[in-house]
Amino acid sequence: MTLYADVILPLPLQGLYTYSVAQEAINSVHAGSRVIVQFGKKKFYTAIVFRTYQKETLEQPVKEIVTVLEEYPIATPLQLKFWEWVAMYYMCSLGDVYRAALPSALKLESETLVLLNPDFEDGNPLTTKEQKVFYCLSPDRAKTIAEIEKLSGLSNAVTAIKSLVDKQAAYISENIQDHYTAKSQTAIRLAKHYTEDELNAIIDELGRAKKQQHLFSIFLCLNGKTPLVLKKTLLDEAGASSAALSELLKKGYLETYEHEVSRFDYGQTNIDAAFDLNQYQQKAFDEIKESLEEKDITLLYGVTSSGKTEIYIQLIKEAIAEGKQVLYLLPEIALTTQITNRLKAVFGNKLAVYHSKFNDNERAEIWNNLLKNKEIQVVLGARSAVFLPFSSLGLVIVDEEHESSYKQQEPAPRYNARNAAIVLASLCNAKTLLGTATPALETYTNALSGRYGLVKLTKRYENIELPQIAVVNIKELRRKKQMKSLLSPPLIEGMKEALSKKEQVILFQNRRGFASMLECKNCSWTPHCHHCDVSLTYHKGQRMMVCHYCGSTYEIPAICPECETPTLDTLGYGTERIEEEVTQLFPKTSVARMDLDTTRGKRSYERIISDFEQNKTNILIGTQMVSKGLDFDNVSIVGILNADNMLNYPDFRAYERAFQLMTQVSGRAGRKNKQGLVFLQTSHPGSPLISSVKRNDYESFFEMQMQERKVFRYPPYFRLINIIVRGRDEHLTDSAAREFASALRNTFGERVLGPGKPPVSRIQSLYIRHILLKIENRASIQKVRESIYHHQSVVFANPAFKSILLHYDVDPM
């Protein structure tokens, strides 16, 4: 009987691929193991074993697994089950999920370009195969694996290359060896076991070399206190140079070794450091516990600044006491900065933080620590944290559950981390708590229908009142010619008063850059991206125009290329322009901006938030990053500069997002000491939505939106699947989309809308068409999926559509 393994390749290919397992590797290959396989003639990939089974022989001959990378599986059986659900529900391949789930340091691909390491010193003899490959290599010209196999006469050189890379005799452009390297420090130990008499004899022998004798004595003293003596510690304690240590190493009395250390040190656990809950928090906490005994999912609907985080910390403490792990999800990396400090003080090194700003080795270390059951019991992370290898997950907390940032847009899998976390919790027999001040309509519907538990927290911490919202009619102010700036006179006056009292201000504009676009006053010419059907955003600080879809940058023309007159002017405004105006209005005030342009660096979030917390910054200007759960004690004024641009967007969720954003950003005001004041600038003060925001009336907003959703067949009454068809030829893309939509109508009838052009119908030189499916909630997901795939296979069997790209966005946001 031969052992076979079905593996997942890190490629967007449907299905699994079968390889045989060599006799010597049988005990090392399990579900979840990381293995190197050859795919195609010359490419090698790191695959994940999905399952193994024994059979006499297969109908088709299969390749053998080249090598196994670890003795233990890198993914757990539960993770593989979760990956399978993500691939099924979000209509993508297991390879897509694998690429999203594993840190890059644990994913290996090979273009098989191999170079000799000229600094390699041959400490141990090479095997015959290794020698053959070694002598084929050059330090100057990279060779492909095919070339090496031809020169060496070996039919399979990959194993030998892998071992040469491990010995640092060679390196390759896309490494077949592990990208992950553990962080280590050089430590010192005795070269062998010495008796007390032998140690005294060494000290006497070193009598002529006083520095070496002193260093050796200090080492013995330190070694008596701790088994780990770091090189740096030893040299510092002895006040000695590296030269003295080198001599002791040469004489063979001491030796160096690399001691693996963690990249993360959050200090000691101090469970008692958590705050006591007030009566309202305690009541909500008790209700949550009661609710979670009956239901697997509970919604905590708590107004902004009601102290939801303290409740989460108490729930985490209880889960840890029961020996369970907790996943705490946040929508934005900016939020993890503040929450990390609060959780570190309580949970110390039981805490791990996981998000995309960490480098590959940091993320791989957290993965390995969880896998090896090190002390981590609380994981705080952005959406990708749902893919980590939990062994005893007991509680999942999804904070700000309404946030669209939980939805992955590009590339596949286009999953929603909130929904995925609920499924993950179900697979682990864990409980889920969703927390927010502005629930998603779908979530609130589930809570009202009894599918989820519902707990309300209606009082702010220390009974501080919700902020007063002053609606400013900027249309009327412009008519009266009183708007001299982007900031209305009432807002400017409010800011002056707050700053005079040493209080802080947040200004919110959900658009980065200096201006939305440039326009010629003479002929109305507007610069557009060459690769996308979208106008360019003007960035004054960078002195360029930027496409916010593909990232292309363009120089700013001195004159209009259409009419050749120097009459280019800016239209609209973003955070950069607001920053300039505020600096001019308040020249002696410290101003900071928080948007995608200012937070690209690894620590930039922390720096901006820390400066604002410590009152080093007086005014913070930002996009939606400033709206999400940030907790600042001294903010008394919040300005929402353009409420209308959130409403005028062609999307059925536009009003829901606008309500959530405005309510959330308003909640940053007056959180600790007194009631805050929010200036909401709009040209439509009579809008029902603005009225709901002003009254903080979620219930009336919910009812209004639900009526519309029911009439037009949108979630939560229907499930949406957006089918995106893309291609370089517009006519061909249009034709493929029309044929596919027509085929789908044979099964789904009027549930199919389109194909239509999205608001931006060309991105990165690819033309785009959307087909929208509205499916009843009671319909079988599996059957819908099978029908769509059937029509896809028929329509796209046409060779003319070979170049067309197709992907699915299930539950689009």
C-alpha positions, -999 to 999 in steps of 0.1 A, spaced: 0 0 0 12 35 -9 5 66 12 -9 94 -8 -15 131 2 -40 155 -12 -24 189 -9 -34 226 -11 -12 247 -34 -8 284 -28 -24 291 -62 -60 302 -72 -68 267 -85 -99 248 -76 -95 214 -60 -67 195 -44 -36 179 -60 -24 144 -52 12 134 -45 27 101 -32 47 100 0 82 83 1 86 54 25 110 73 47 87 103 51 55 83 60 57 91 97 63 128 90 34 136 67 0 144 83 -29 166 76 -16 202 80 20 193 73 41 217 52 57 199 22 76 210 -9 61 196 -41 69 200 -78 40 216 -98 45 217 -135 79 210 -150 102 234 -131 82 251 -103 83 241 -67 58 252 -41 52 247 -4 19 229 -1 -2 221 29 -14 185 32 -52 185 34 -56 147 40 -36 115 37 -49 80 27 -35 46 17 -42 29 -16 -26 2 -38 -22 25 -68 -39 54 -85 -53 54 -121 -29 82 -130 8 83 -120 15 111 -95 47 129 -85 63 123 -51 65 149 -23 100 164 -26 105 170 11 87 176 44 96 209 61 87 201 98 81 170 119 48 185 131 18 199 112 18 237 107 -20 239 104 -45 221 127 -74 198 116 -98 225 128 -81 252 107 -83 230 76 -121 226 83 -124 263 87 -104 270 55 -128 246 37 -158 266 49 -143 299 39 -135 286 4 -170 271 0 -190 301 14 -170 329 -3 -167 310 -36 -129 309 -39 -102 282 -40 -86 266 -10 -53 280 -24 -67 315 -20 -75 308 16 -41 292 23 -24 323 9 -45 346 31 -41 325 62 -4 317 65 21 344 72 44 350 42 74 337 61 57 302 61 48 302 24 76 292 1 76 295 -37 104 289 -61 114 304 -93 144 281 -88 172 307 -92 201 294 -72 234 312 -62 265 300 -44 273 316 -11 309 328 -15 314 331 23 304 295 30 329 276 51 327 238 49 325 228 86 309 194 80 313 171 49 287 174 22 269 143 9 275 131 -26 244 148 -40 252 180 -22 287 180 -36 274 175 -72 251 205 -68 276 226 -49 302 224 -77 276 234 -103 269 267 -85 284 301 -91 283 332 -68 280 355 -98 253 340 -121 221 324 -108 212 291 -122 178 275 -126 170 241 -111 167 227 -146 203 239 -154 216 225 -121 200 191 -128 215 191 -163 250 200 -151 250 177 -121 233 147 -138 207 145 -110 171 139 -119 159 156 -87 182 182 -72 157 200 -50 164 180 -19 201 187 -22 195 224 -29 173 225 2 200 211 24 227 234 10 205 264 16 199 251 52 237 249 56 240 284 41 261 271 13 237 285 -13 207 308 -15 179 312 -40 158 341 -51 125 327 -38 137 305 -11 129 268 -8 141 271 28 121 287 56 118 324 54 110 324 91 140 329 113 137 328 151 151 359 169 182 348 189 208 363 212 244 350 216 249 332 249 280 318 266 285 284 283 313 262 294 328 242 265 324 210 286 316 198 321 344 207 345 349 196 381 355 222 407 392 214 408 395 218 370 378 252 372 403 263 399 431 251 377 418 271 347 417 303 369 452 297 381 464 291 345 449 324 335 469 342 362 491 359 336 461 372 315 443 392 342 415 404 320 407 368 308 409 356 344 385 383 356 361 376 327 361 339 334 355 345 371 326 368 364 312 341 340 313 315 368 296 339 392 268 346 367 265 310 357 259 301 394 229 324 395 213 316 361 217 289 335 215 315 307 245 339 304 241 363 275 273 375 258 263 412 262 254 407 299 288 390 306 308 417 289 289 445 306 292 429 341 330 423 336 337 456 319 357 435 294 363 437 257 353 412 231 390 404 226 393 389 261 363 367 254 376 357 220 408 344 237 388 323 261 368 308 232 400 300 213 414 282 244 383 261 245 372 270 280 340 286 268 318 284 238 290 305 222 255 294 212 224 311 199 195 313 224 161 318 209 142 348 224 107 361 218 102 393 197 74 402 220 76 410 257 44 424 272 55 419 308 40 400 337 4 390 339 -15 411 365 -51 400 364 -60 422 394 -50 454 374 -84 454 357 -109 481 366 -140 474 387 -172 477 368 -198 503 376 -234 493 382 -245 496 346 -214 477 333 -219 450 360 -256 446 350 -246 443 313 -218 418 322 -242 396 341 -268 397 313 -241 388 287 -230 358 308 -267 347 312 -273 352 274 -242 333 264 -254 303 285 -285 301 263 -272 313 229 -238 310 211 -239 346 199 -248 378 218 -249 414 207 -237 441 232 -254 472 220 -237 499 241 -236 537 234 -202 553 227 -180 556 258 -202 533 279 -171 512 289 -176 481 267 -138 474 268 -139 469 306 -166 444 302 -146 426 275 -116 425 299 -137 409 327 -150 383 302 -115 375 290 -103 371 327 -131 345 332 -122 326 300 -85 325 309 -94 312 344 -112 283 327 -81 276 306 -96 289 274 -82 311 246 -98 344 235 -98 360 201 -104 398 203 -110 413 169 -107 450 160 -115 465 126 -84 488 124 -48 486 133 -51 521 147 -74 507 174 -50 479 184 -25 506 195 -47 519 223 -63 486 233 -29 468 234 -17 491 262 -48 484 282 -46 446 277 -9 444 283 -13 459 318 -37 431 327 -26 400 306 11 406 300 28 379 280 -5 359 278 -14 385 251 -4 383 214 -11 411 189 -14 401 152 -19 424 122 -5 434 89 19 460 102 40 433 118 68 419 96 68 383 83 90 370 111 69 386 138 37 371 124 53 337 119 66 337 156 30 343 169 18 315 146 44 291 159 39 301 196 2 294 193 9 261 175 33 249 202 9 259 230 31 285 245 16 308 271 -5 329 247 -42 329 258 -54 363 243 -50 372 207 -58 408 198 -59 414 160 -73 427 128 -93 405 105 -65 381 95 -63 369 131 -92 345 125 -68 322 106 -44 317 135 -40 281 149 -61 282 181 -61 250 203 -87 259 230 -107 288 218 -135 296 243 -145 332 235 -145 354 204 -151 392 208 -158 412 177 -156 449 187 -171 475 164 -189 446 146 -206 469 121 -173 480 105 -169 475 68 -131 471 74 -138 435 85 -146 427 49 -116 417 28 -119 434 -7 -89 423 -27 -76 397 -32 -96 365 -26 -109 352 -2 -133 382 1 -144 371 35 -161 391 63 -140 385 95 -171 391 117 -191 363 100 -160 341 96 -153 345 134 -188 334 142 -183 302 122 -148 296 137 -163 300 172 -190 275 163 -164 250 150 -145 254 184 -177 252 205 -168 288 216 -191 317 223 -192 350 203 -198 385 216 -204 413 191 -200 448 204 -209 481 189 -228 514 194 -242 513 159 -251 476 150 -251 465 114 -287 461 102 -282 424 97 -269 419 132 -296 439 149 -323 420 129 -307 387 142 -308 401 178 -344 412 176 -355 379 161 -339 360 189 -313 343 169 -287 363 188 -289 374 225 -292 411 230 -278 432 259 -281 470 259 -258 494 277 -274 529 275 -254 549 300 -220 564 293 -192 558 318 -195 581 349 -230 591 336 -215 617 312 -242 628 287 -240 619 250 -225 648 230 -247 677 219 -249 678 181 -252 712 164 -262 709 128 -246 737 107 -264 746 74 -234 754 52 -256 760 22 -273 789 40 -239 802 53 -226 802 17 -256 821 5 -250 847 31 -213 847 22 -203 838 57 -183 807 48 -148 821 45 -132 787 51 -139 750 49 -147 753 86 -180 771 94 -179 802 118 -197 783 146 -171 755 144 -142 779 144 -156 797 175 -161 764 192 -125 753 185 -111 787 198 -130 783 230 -119 746 235 -83 754 227 -83 784 252 -93 758 279 -65 735 269 -90 710 254 -86 690 222 -104 689 189 -110 662 163 -120 671 127 -134 644 105 -133 643 67 -136 609 50 -113 618 21 -76 620 21 -53 642 -2 -55 679 -7 -83 681 -32 -106 656 -49 -95 667 -83 -80 695 -105 -101 712 -131 -94 738 -158 -116 769 -151 -115 776 -188 -125 743 -205 -134 721 -175 -106 695 -184 -99 671 -155 -69 648 -153 -77 611 -152 -57 580 -145 -43 563 -176 -52 529 -161 -85 536 -144 -116 555 -152 -113 578 -123 -101 614 -118 -68 619 -99 -66 632 -64 -43 662 -59 -17 657 -31 -1 690 -24 25 678 1 38 651 -23 35 676 -52 18 650 -74 -16 636 -85 -24 601 -72 -49 575 -84 -64 560 -52 -74 529 -71 -41 517 -86 -16 539 -68 -2 555 -101 13 589 -96 14 618 -121 32 652 -122 10 683 -119 8 701 -152 17 738 -153 -9 745 -179 -41 728 -191 -31 703 -218 -65 708 -235 -67 746 -239 -31 754 -230 -40 781 -204 -27 782 -168 -61 780 -153 -60 748 -133 -78 749 -99 -87 725 -72 -122 710 -66 -133 695 -33 -111 689 -3 -94 662 17 -76 659 50 -44 675 36 -62 707 27 -80 709 60 -47 705 78 -33 735 58 -63 757 66 -63 748 103 -26 755 105 -33 790 90 -63 796 113 -45 784 145 -8 790 138 4 784 174 -15 751 177 -1 717 173 -19 699 144 -17 662 133 -33 643 105 -42 606 106 -50 590 72 -35 564 49 -7 588 38 5 595 73 2 560 87 22 539 63 51 533 87 50 505 113 49 527 143 31 558 128 -3 549 143 13 546 178 31 579 174 1 599 163 -22 584 189 4 587 217 10 623 210 -27 631 210 -32 611 243 -4 631 259 -18 664 247 13 671 226 -12 675 197 -42 698 201 -61 692 168 -63 658 151 -76 657 115 -85 623 101 -105 600 79 -126 572 92 -96 560 112 -105 586 139 -141 573 142 -134 538 155 -134 533 193 -105 556 201 -106 568 236 -93 603 244 -100 620 277 -96 656 267 -116 660 234 -145 684 238 -152 694 201 -157 672 171 -162 687 136 -178 666 108 -169 688 79 -189 673 50 -217 650 60 -232 651 24 -203 633 6 -211 602 27 -248 603 16 -243 609 -21 -228 575 -29 -245 550 -53 -247 521 -28 -277 508 -8 -255 508 23 -246 545 20 -271 558 46 -262 530 70 -225 537 67 -231 575 71 -252 570 102 -225 547 117 -196 570 109 -212 602 121 -224 585 153 -191 569 160 -170 600 153 -194 621 174 -188 596 203 -152 608 205 -163 640 221 -167 645 259 -158 610 270 -145 617 305 -150 651 320 -180 668 305 -206 667 277 -189 672 243 -201 693 213 -203 681 177 -206 705 147 -221 686 118 -217 706 86 -243 698 59 -262 714 30 -293 693 39 -301 698 75 -337 686 70 -326 651 59 -342 623 80 -308 607 85 -293 639 99 -322 641 123 -316 606 135 -279 613 140 -287 645 159 -311 626 183 -288 596 185 -319 576 175 -307 543 161 -342 527 164 -360 552 140 -331 550 116 -333 511 117 -370 511 110 -366 536 81 -339 515 65 -355 482 70 -386 493 51 -365 503 21 -344 471 22 -376 450 22 -391 468 -8 -359 466 -29 -349 431 -18 -316 438 0 -300 423 31 -310 413 57 -340 400 37 -319 387 8 -284 375 4 -262 392 -23 -236 377 -46 -217 402 -68 -201 385 -98 -172 406 -111 -161 401 -148 -128 418 -158 -108 419 -190 -85 441 -211 -108 442 -241 -140 462 -232 -161 446 -260 -150 410 -250 -156 417 -213 -191 431 -220 -199 401 -242 -187 376 -216 -207 393 -189 -239 394 -210 -236 357 -219 -230 347 -183 -259 369 -170 -282 354 -196 -272 318 -186 -277 326 -149 -312 339 -157 -322 304 -169 -319 293 -133 -323 324 -112 -347 345 -133 -354 380 -120 -329 375 -92 -302 384 -117 -294 421 -122 -270 433 -149 -245 432 -162 -238 468 -154 -209 492 -151 -197 500 -116 -191 536 -106 -154 531 -116 -156 508 -146 -119 504 -154 -91 497 -128 -55 489 -136 -64 488 -174 -90 461 -168 -126 468 -178 -152 458 -152 -188 445 -153 -209 435 -124 -237 409 -122 -257 410 -90 -276 380 -77 -303 386 -50 -309 352 -33 -336 345 -7 -321 337 27 -338 303 29 -321 292 -3 -294 265 0 -260 281 -4 -246 248 -17 -272 245 -45 -268 282 -55 -230 278 -57 -233 246 -78 -257 263 -102 -234 293 -106 -204 271 -112 -223 250 -137 -232 281 -158 -196 294 -154 -181 262 -168 -205 262 -198 -201 299 -207 -163 302 -201 -156 270 -220 -157 294 -250 -120 298 -261 -128 335 -269 -133 342 -232 -100 326 -221 -85 359 -211 -115 370 -190 -110 371 -153 -140 362 -130 -144 363 -93 -172 363 -67 -179 387 -39 -203 370 -15 -221 394 9 -205 425 -6 -200 456 16 
